[in-house]
Amino acid sequence: MNIRIQNLTDTHLSDFLTCPHSFWRKYIKKKRSSLNWREKMEQTIQRKVLEFFSHPMGNRSFIWTPTQASNQTIANHLLRSLKEDCHRSVPIFVYKKFSIPIPDWDIHITTTIPLAFWDDHGNFTVKKFLLDDTPEIMESWIFLCIYFCHLAFDQIPAQIELVNLVSGQMTVRTTHQTDIVTSKQYLHLLKSSITDPSQYFYDMQNISH
């Protein structure tokens, strides 16, 4: 018996890769809990990015008074990263959520593109802010972004920038057309893992608990 999921999101991928058992409780058993620090921080980051780009060019900033030293570091890295984008054109997207069906897989792929910019050559760059630099989670988002953009826009980003707001480091991934096939294979494999009960329980009798 496989588990049926109707939607595959970037959050699903990161949560499953972080802890399959927590994924099971949260998304399959629907046992919701209060937002953790990471989820609250991600919401704050989104609000501040939207606030930043709501101001006219040359006067962009945001107001954030963090209550902890670690949060202050995140705020500083976020503002510095955003100001580095001031030389770019107006963003195409700022935390824009998209969803597209994949009939062959019987699911929708849903993702939020935090930032995207055109360049002078008709290509675009996607930028995402992270609170960790776990390689598996970074790769999963890159693959999701590439395949989603291919399906939704018939064009993939020329590069993807991942900014770790804890360390301040940025990882830049230059993409190629061959990444489309790799991304599709990766996402299909991960989707198969998510819908496979053996990924959550060794004893199949426990699946009802």
C-alpha positions as CSV (number, residue, x, y, z in Angstrom):
1,M,0.0,0.0,0.0
2,N,1.4,3.3,-1.0
3,I,0.7,6.6,0.6
4,R,-1.1,9.1,-1.7
5,I,0.0,12.7,-1.7
6,Q,-1.7,15.3,-3.8
7,N,0.9,18.1,-3.6
8,L,4.7,18.1,-3.5
9,T,6.2,21.3,-2.1
10,D,9.6,22.6,-1.2
11,T,8.6,22.4,2.5
12,H,7.6,18.7,2.0
13,L,11.0,17.9,0.6
14,S,13.0,19.6,3.3
15,D,10.9,18.2,6.1
16,F,11.1,14.7,4.7
17,L,14.8,14.8,4.3
18,T,15.3,16.2,7.8
19,C,13.1,13.6,9.5
20,P,10.7,11.2,7.8
21,H,8.9,10.4,11.1
22,S,8.1,14.0,11.8
23,F,6.9,14.3,8.2
24,W,4.6,11.4,8.8
25,R,3.1,12.9,11.9
26,K,2.8,16.4,10.3
27,Y,1.5,15.7,6.8
28,I,0.2,12.1,6.8
29,K,-1.4,11.9,10.2
30,K,-2.2,15.6,10.3
31,K,-0.9,16.1,13.8
32,R,-0.2,19.8,13.7
33,S,1.9,21.5,16.3
34,S,2.8,25.1,17.0
35,L,5.4,26.7,14.8
36,N,9.0,26.1,15.7
37,W,11.8,28.6,15.6
38,R,12.7,27.9,12.0
39,E,9.2,28.3,10.7
40,K,8.6,31.5,12.6
41,M,12.0,32.9,11.4
42,E,11.1,31.9,7.7
43,Q,7.9,33.9,8.0
44,T,9.7,36.9,9.4
45,I,12.3,36.7,6.6
46,Q,9.5,36.7,4.0
47,R,7.8,39.7,5.6
48,K,11.1,41.7,5.7
49,V,11.9,40.9,2.0
50,L,8.5,42.0,1.0
51,E,8.9,45.2,3.1
52,F,12.3,45.8,1.5
53,F,11.0,45.7,-2.1
54,S,7.9,47.8,-1.2
55,H,10.1,50.8,-1.0
56,P,11.3,52.8,-4.1
57,M,14.8,52.1,-5.5
58,G,17.5,53.9,-3.6
59,N,15.4,53.9,-0.4
60,R,15.1,50.3,0.3
61,S,15.4,48.9,3.8
62,F,13.4,47.2,6.5
63,I,12.8,47.6,10.2
64,W,13.6,44.5,12.3
65,T,14.5,44.6,16.0
66,P,15.6,41.0,16.8
67,T,15.4,39.8,20.4
68,Q,18.3,37.4,20.3
69,A,21.9,37.7,19.1
70,S,21.4,34.9,16.6
71,N,18.4,36.6,15.1
72,Q,20.4,39.9,14.8
73,T,23.0,38.0,12.8
74,I,20.3,36.7,10.4
75,A,18.8,40.2,10.1
76,N,22.3,41.7,9.2
77,H,23.0,39.0,6.6
78,L,19.6,39.4,5.1
79,L,19.8,43.2,4.8
80,R,23.4,42.9,3.3
81,S,22.3,40.3,0.8
82,L,19.3,42.4,-0.3
83,K,21.3,45.6,-0.7
84,E,23.7,43.7,-2.9
85,D,20.7,43.2,-5.3
86,C,20.2,46.9,-5.7
87,H,22.2,46.9,-9.0
88,R,19.7,44.4,-10.5
89,S,16.5,45.1,-12.3
90,V,13.2,45.2,-10.5
91,P,12.5,41.6,-9.3
92,I,10.2,39.5,-11.5
93,F,8.9,37.7,-8.4
94,V,9.1,38.4,-4.7
95,Y,7.9,35.4,-2.7
96,K,5.5,34.3,-5.4
97,K,3.8,31.0,-4.9
98,F,3.1,28.8,-7.9
99,S,1.5,25.4,-8.5
100,I,1.5,23.2,-11.5
101,P,0.0,19.7,-12.1
102,I,2.0,16.7,-13.2
103,P,-0.6,14.3,-14.5
104,D,1.9,11.4,-15.0
105,W,2.7,11.5,-11.3
106,D,-0.9,12.3,-10.2
107,I,0.3,15.3,-8.1
108,H,0.9,19.0,-8.2
109,I,4.3,20.6,-7.6
110,T,4.1,23.7,-5.6
111,T,6.9,26.1,-4.7
112,T,7.5,29.6,-3.7
113,I,10.2,31.6,-5.5
114,P,11.6,34.1,-3.0
115,L,13.3,36.3,-5.6
116,A,13.9,36.3,-9.3
117,F,15.7,38.8,-11.5
118,W,16.1,39.2,-15.3
119,D,19.6,40.0,-16.6
120,D,20.7,41.8,-19.7
121,H,20.8,38.6,-21.8
122,G,17.2,37.6,-21.2
123,N,18.1,35.0,-18.6
124,F,16.9,35.0,-15.0
125,T,18.4,34.3,-11.6
126,V,16.5,32.8,-8.6
127,K,17.6,33.6,-5.1
128,K,16.6,31.7,-2.0
129,F,17.3,32.4,1.7
130,L,18.2,29.4,4.0
131,L,18.7,28.9,7.7
132,D,21.1,26.0,7.2
133,D,23.3,24.6,4.5
134,T,22.5,20.9,4.7
135,P,23.6,19.7,1.3
136,E,20.6,17.3,0.7
137,I,18.1,20.1,1.4
138,M,20.0,22.6,-0.8
139,E,20.1,20.1,-3.6
140,S,16.5,19.2,-3.3
141,W,15.5,22.8,-3.7
142,I,17.7,23.3,-6.7
143,F,16.2,20.3,-8.4
144,L,12.7,21.4,-7.6
145,C,13.4,24.9,-8.8
146,I,14.9,23.7,-12.1
147,Y,12.2,21.3,-12.9
148,F,9.4,23.6,-11.8
149,C,10.7,26.5,-13.9
150,H,11.1,24.1,-16.9
151,L,7.4,23.1,-16.7
152,A,5.9,26.4,-15.7
153,F,8.0,28.8,-17.8
154,D,9.6,26.6,-20.4
155,Q,12.9,28.1,-19.2
156,I,15.2,27.3,-16.4
157,P,17.1,29.9,-14.3
158,A,20.6,30.7,-15.6
159,Q,21.8,30.4,-12.0
160,I,20.4,29.7,-8.5
161,E,21.7,31.6,-5.5
162,L,21.3,30.1,-2.1
163,V,22.1,32.4,0.8
164,N,22.7,31.0,4.3
165,L,21.5,33.7,6.6
166,V,23.2,32.1,9.6
167,S,26.7,32.1,8.2
168,G,26.2,34.8,5.5
169,Q,27.7,32.5,2.8
170,M,26.2,32.2,-0.6
171,T,26.3,29.2,-2.9
172,V,25.8,29.9,-6.6
173,R,24.7,27.1,-8.9
174,T,25.0,27.6,-12.6
175,T,22.4,25.5,-14.4
176,H,22.5,23.6,-17.7
177,Q,19.8,22.0,-19.9
178,T,20.9,18.6,-18.9
179,D,19.9,19.4,-15.3
180,I,16.2,19.1,-16.4
181,V,16.4,15.4,-16.7
182,T,18.5,15.0,-13.5
183,S,16.0,17.1,-11.6
184,K,13.0,15.1,-12.9
185,Q,14.6,11.9,-11.9
186,Y,15.5,13.2,-8.5
187,L,12.0,14.5,-7.8
188,H,10.4,11.3,-9.0
189,L,12.6,9.2,-6.8
190,L,12.0,11.4,-3.8
191,K,8.2,11.4,-4.5
192,S,8.4,7.6,-4.6
193,S,10.2,7.5,-1.3
194,I,7.6,9.9,0.4
195,T,4.8,7.6,-0.7
196,D,6.5,4.4,0.4
197,P,5.3,3.4,3.9
198,S,8.6,1.5,4.5
199,Q,10.3,4.8,4.7
200,Y,8.5,5.5,7.9
201,F,8.0,2.2,9.6
202,Y,9.8,-1.1,9.6
203,D,6.9,-2.9,11.2
204,M,3.9,-2.4,8.8
205,Q,1.5,-3.0,11.7
206,N,2.6,0.3,13.2
207,I,1.3,2.2,10.2
208,S,-2.1,2.7,11.8
209,H,-0.7,4.3,15.0
